[in-house]
Amino acid sequence: MMKARLALLFLLATPVMGIADEIPLDPFSGLKMTGDWQIVLGNCIACHSPKLITQQRGTREQWLQMIRWMQKKQNLWQFTPEIEDRILTYLAEHYPPRDDQRRAAIPRDLMPPNPYAPPTQEPEDAG
Ligand code: HEC
């Protein structure tokens, strides 16, 4: 009986393994259990699902902008510079931009004409 319980406990406590990089995932939040993940856990899931974080990707700068946006618009509290640095390092390292996430924007001159654009002024006839 005791053994079975221990085995069950062990099973429950075994984190799900991340497929790509073998970093174990926290079964509760899905965060990669490495580095300062617990700081992120403690500061980033009070208002929304951790999936919002684990599905997101970004450079350090992009993550910083998301944090600034939440601080400005969503009542996210201020972090000390040290904590902010740790959060950003964790996020940028483990949730960096992905190749398959989004294609690069098409250059303007390769875009098809926009049918809803106001009529453009033809260049003035010089003469
Ligand atoms: C005080 C509340 C609060 C906390 C704490 C919070 N967020 Fe958010 N966050 C929000 C709200 C509100 C949204 C918008 C949710 C929505 O669109 O449904 C959001 C959206 C996001 C998004 C999606 C942004 C997008 O462009 O779609 C990400 C990623 C995110 N948060 C990451 C974080 C991270 C990382 C932390 C910790 C540093 C954090 N959040 C902590 C309130 C919070």
Residues whose N, C-alpha, C, O or C-beta is under 5 A from the ligand:
A	BS01	HEC	N43 C44 A46 C47 L52 I53 Q56 M70 Q74 N75 L76
